[in-house]
Amino acid sequence: MGYTEMMIEGRNAVIEAFRSGKTVDKLYVLDGCQDGPVLTIKREARKQDCLIKYVAKERLDQLSETGKHQGVIACTSAYQYAEVEDMLKAAAEKGEPPFLFLLDNIEDPHNLGAIIRTANLAGAHGVIIPKNRAVGLTATVARASAGALNYTPVAKVTNLGQTIDALKKDGLWFVCADMDGQTMYELDLKGPIGLVIGSEGDGVGRLVKEKCDFTASIPMKGNIDSLNASVAAGILAYEIVRQRLK
């Protein structure tokens, strides 16, 4: 698996990058440029919650590798996504029951990177993310994962619910993190397992949650109502680790 950052230059190329679903980490736009194609690019960038930086022509010239940027340069991440089947094979080769993370609604790249880092350290065999309503493998994610992206495979799937159904046929069962669930210490979390984590704001989507076998909550005694998504993932993952070590 390799991770590189690519520059995409020129108006048509950048519009195509957005429309093809490529994850754009950062967009550089010529400051003050208001013509039609550039407005279209900015609209696409906002749909993706992409960071837009308005810069002088000199800065764009500096960044440009082709000399033909036409006032726009997009930085995208080229990262090889894995297949879910590869994760199951990796578990089988290690003689371990599969342990996967499935992430729903995680839009913050720092959270995604931190969760991939936790998945690596907890011995998970892979992380599964949805194509829509979620951040992809951007440069920020790679940095936040502290190198874990080079070792822990990440798969991107069209439909998390269908993926869960398919994995159930392979013997996995699923636990979803939710404040209304049963305390995690009361659950048996051994065996082939998928840990489903949602964002702080939206949590796990209803359709995905309904497919989970258990709902686990983390006991909380403080004055605020929720944990950061990556911290919650870490706490639940290590309860799974503790039970698997027994």
C-alpha positions as CSV (number, residue, x, y, z in Angstrom):
1,M,0.0,0.0,0.0
2,G,1.4,3.4,-1.0
3,Y,0.6,6.9,0.0
4,T,1.4,9.9,-2.2
5,E,0.1,13.3,-2.6
6,M,-0.7,14.5,-6.1
7,M,-1.3,18.0,-7.6
8,I,-4.1,18.3,-10.1
9,E,-3.9,21.5,-12.2
10,G,-6.2,23.3,-14.6
11,R,-9.9,23.9,-14.5
12,N,-11.2,20.9,-16.3
13,A,-8.9,18.5,-14.6
14,V,-9.9,19.8,-11.1
15,I,-13.6,19.8,-11.9
16,E,-13.2,16.1,-13.1
17,A,-11.4,15.2,-9.9
18,F,-14.2,16.5,-7.7
19,R,-16.9,14.9,-9.9
20,S,-15.2,11.5,-10.1
21,G,-15.3,11.4,-6.2
22,K,-11.6,11.7,-5.7
23,T,-10.9,13.0,-2.2
24,V,-9.4,16.5,-2.5
25,D,-7.5,17.5,0.6
26,K,-6.9,21.2,-0.3
27,L,-7.8,23.5,-3.1
28,Y,-5.7,26.5,-4.1
29,V,-7.6,29.3,-6.0
30,L,-6.3,32.5,-7.4
31,D,-7.5,35.2,-5.1
32,G,-10.2,37.4,-6.6
33,C,-10.9,35.1,-9.5
34,Q,-14.7,35.0,-10.0
35,D,-15.3,33.5,-13.5
36,G,-17.8,30.7,-14.1
37,P,-15.6,27.5,-14.1
38,V,-13.8,28.7,-10.9
39,L,-17.2,29.3,-9.2
40,T,-18.2,25.8,-10.2
41,I,-15.0,24.4,-8.7
42,K,-15.5,26.3,-5.5
43,R,-19.1,25.0,-5.3
44,E,-17.9,21.4,-5.7
45,A,-15.2,21.9,-3.1
46,R,-17.8,23.2,-0.6
47,K,-19.9,20.1,-1.2
48,Q,-16.9,18.0,-0.1
49,D,-16.0,20.3,2.8
50,C,-12.7,20.8,1.2
51,L,-10.3,23.4,2.5
52,I,-10.0,26.3,0.1
53,K,-7.0,28.6,0.2
54,Y,-7.1,31.9,-1.8
55,V,-3.5,32.7,-2.9
56,A,-1.7,35.1,-5.1
57,K,-0.6,34.1,-8.7
58,E,3.0,33.9,-7.5
59,R,2.1,31.2,-5.0
60,L,0.2,29.2,-7.7
61,D,3.2,29.5,-10.1
62,Q,5.5,28.2,-7.3
63,L,3.2,25.2,-6.6
64,S,2.6,24.4,-10.3
65,E,4.4,21.5,-11.9
66,T,2.9,22.0,-15.4
67,G,2.9,25.9,-15.6
68,K,-0.7,25.6,-16.8
69,H,-2.7,25.9,-13.6
70,Q,-5.4,28.4,-14.9
71,G,-5.8,29.8,-11.4
72,V,-6.6,26.4,-9.6
73,I,-4.6,23.6,-8.1
74,A,-6.1,20.7,-6.1
75,C,-4.1,18.5,-3.8
76,T,-5.4,15.0,-3.7
77,S,-4.3,11.8,-2.0
78,A,-3.6,8.7,-4.1
79,Y,-4.0,5.9,-1.7
80,Q,-4.6,2.3,-2.5
81,Y,-7.7,1.1,-0.8
82,A,-7.9,-2.6,0.2
83,E,-10.7,-5.1,-0.3
84,V,-12.7,-6.4,2.6
85,E,-11.8,-10.0,1.6
86,D,-8.1,-9.2,2.0
87,M,-8.8,-8.3,5.7
88,L,-10.5,-11.7,6.3
89,K,-7.6,-13.5,4.6
90,A,-5.1,-11.6,6.8
91,A,-7.0,-12.7,9.9
92,A,-7.0,-16.3,8.7
93,E,-3.3,-16.3,7.9
94,K,-2.6,-15.1,11.5
95,G,-4.9,-17.7,12.9
96,E,-7.0,-15.0,14.6
97,P,-10.8,-14.4,14.6
98,P,-11.4,-11.4,12.3
99,F,-11.6,-8.0,14.1
100,L,-12.7,-5.1,11.9
101,F,-13.6,-1.4,12.5
102,L,-16.6,0.0,10.5
103,L,-17.0,3.7,10.6
104,D,-20.2,5.5,9.8
105,N,-20.5,9.3,9.4
106,I,-16.9,10.1,10.4
107,E,-16.2,13.3,8.6
108,D,-13.2,14.7,10.6
109,P,-9.9,13.6,9.1
110,H,-8.1,13.8,12.5
111,N,-10.7,11.4,14.0
112,L,-10.3,9.0,11.1
113,G,-6.5,9.1,11.3
114,A,-6.6,8.5,15.1
115,I,-9.1,5.6,14.7
116,I,-6.9,3.9,12.1
117,R,-3.9,4.3,14.5
118,T,-6.0,2.7,17.3
119,A,-7.2,-0.1,15.0
120,N,-3.5,-0.9,14.2
121,L,-2.4,-0.9,17.8
122,A,-5.4,-3.0,18.9
123,G,-4.6,-5.6,16.3
124,A,-7.6,-5.1,14.1
125,H,-7.4,-6.6,10.6
126,G,-8.8,-3.6,8.8
127,V,-11.0,-0.5,8.8
128,I,-14.1,-0.1,6.5
129,I,-15.4,3.3,5.6
130,P,-18.4,4.3,3.4
131,K,-18.0,6.1,0.0
132,N,-20.5,8.9,0.9
133,R,-20.8,11.2,3.9
134,A,-17.4,10.4,5.1
135,V,-13.8,11.6,4.8
136,G,-11.4,9.6,2.6
137,L,-7.7,8.9,3.0
138,T,-6.4,12.5,2.8
139,A,-2.9,13.7,3.7
140,T,-4.4,14.9,7.0
141,V,-5.7,11.4,7.7
142,A,-2.3,9.9,6.9
143,R,-0.5,12.3,9.2
144,A,-3.0,11.7,12.1
145,S,-2.6,8.0,11.7
146,A,1.1,8.3,12.6
147,G,2.1,5.8,10.0
148,A,-0.6,3.3,10.7
149,L,-2.0,3.8,7.2
150,N,1.0,1.9,5.9
151,Y,0.1,-1.2,7.8
152,T,-3.7,-1.2,8.5
153,P,-5.8,-1.8,5.3
154,V,-8.7,0.5,4.7
155,A,-11.6,-0.5,2.4
156,K,-14.1,1.9,1.0
157,V,-17.6,0.4,0.4
158,T,-20.7,1.7,-1.3
159,N,-23.1,0.5,1.4
160,L,-22.1,-0.3,5.0
161,G,-25.4,-2.1,5.7
162,Q,-24.9,-4.5,2.8
163,T,-21.2,-5.0,3.9
164,I,-22.4,-6.0,7.4
165,D,-24.9,-8.5,5.9
166,A,-22.1,-10.1,3.8
167,L,-19.7,-10.3,6.7
168,K,-22.4,-11.9,8.9
169,K,-22.4,-14.8,6.4
170,D,-18.7,-15.0,7.1
171,G,-19.4,-15.5,10.8
172,L,-18.8,-12.0,12.1
173,W,-21.2,-10.3,14.5
174,F,-21.4,-6.6,15.2
175,V,-21.3,-4.3,18.1
176,C,-22.3,-0.7,17.7
177,A,-21.2,2.1,20.0
178,D,-24.2,4.1,21.3
179,M,-25.0,5.9,24.5
180,D,-28.3,4.0,24.9
181,G,-26.6,0.6,24.7
182,Q,-25.8,-2.0,27.4
183,T,-22.6,-1.2,29.4
184,M,-19.7,-2.7,27.4
185,Y,-18.3,-4.6,30.5
186,E,-21.5,-6.7,30.5
187,L,-21.2,-7.9,26.9
188,D,-19.3,-10.9,25.5
189,L,-17.1,-9.3,22.9
190,K,-15.0,-12.3,21.9
191,G,-14.9,-14.1,18.6
192,P,-15.1,-12.6,15.0
193,I,-16.3,-9.1,15.5
194,G,-17.0,-5.8,13.8
195,L,-16.9,-2.6,15.9
196,V,-19.2,0.0,14.4
197,I,-18.4,3.7,15.4
198,G,-20.3,6.8,14.4
199,S,-19.5,10.5,14.7
200,E,-20.1,12.5,17.8
201,G,-22.9,14.6,16.2
202,D,-24.8,12.0,14.3
203,G,-23.7,8.7,15.8
204,V,-24.3,5.5,13.8
205,G,-27.0,5.8,11.1
206,R,-30.3,4.1,12.0
207,L,-30.1,1.5,9.1
208,V,-26.6,0.5,10.1
209,K,-27.5,0.4,13.8
210,E,-30.5,-1.9,13.2
211,K,-28.1,-4.5,11.6
212,C,-25.9,-4.6,14.7
213,D,-26.2,-7.5,17.1
214,F,-25.4,-5.5,20.2
215,T,-25.2,-1.9,21.2
216,A,-22.4,-1.1,23.7
217,S,-22.2,2.0,25.8
218,I,-19.2,3.4,27.7
219,P,-19.9,4.3,31.3
220,M,-19.6,8.1,31.8
221,K,-19.7,10.1,34.9
222,G,-18.8,13.6,33.8
223,N,-20.8,16.7,33.0
224,I,-20.6,16.6,29.2
225,D,-22.7,14.2,27.1
226,S,-20.3,12.4,24.8
227,L,-16.7,11.3,24.1
228,N,-14.7,12.2,21.0
229,A,-15.4,9.5,18.3
230,S,-11.7,8.4,18.2
231,V,-11.5,8.1,22.0
232,A,-14.7,6.1,22.1
233,A,-13.3,3.8,19.4
234,G,-10.2,3.3,21.5
235,I,-12.0,2.5,24.7
236,L,-14.3,-0.1,23.1
237,A,-11.5,-1.6,21.0
238,Y,-9.4,-2.2,24.1
239,E,-12.3,-3.8,25.9
240,I,-12.4,-6.2,22.9
241,V,-8.6,-6.7,23.2
242,R,-8.9,-7.4,26.9
243,Q,-11.6,-10.0,26.4
244,R,-9.6,-11.6,23.5
245,L,-6.5,-11.9,25.6
246,K,-8.4,-13.9,28.3
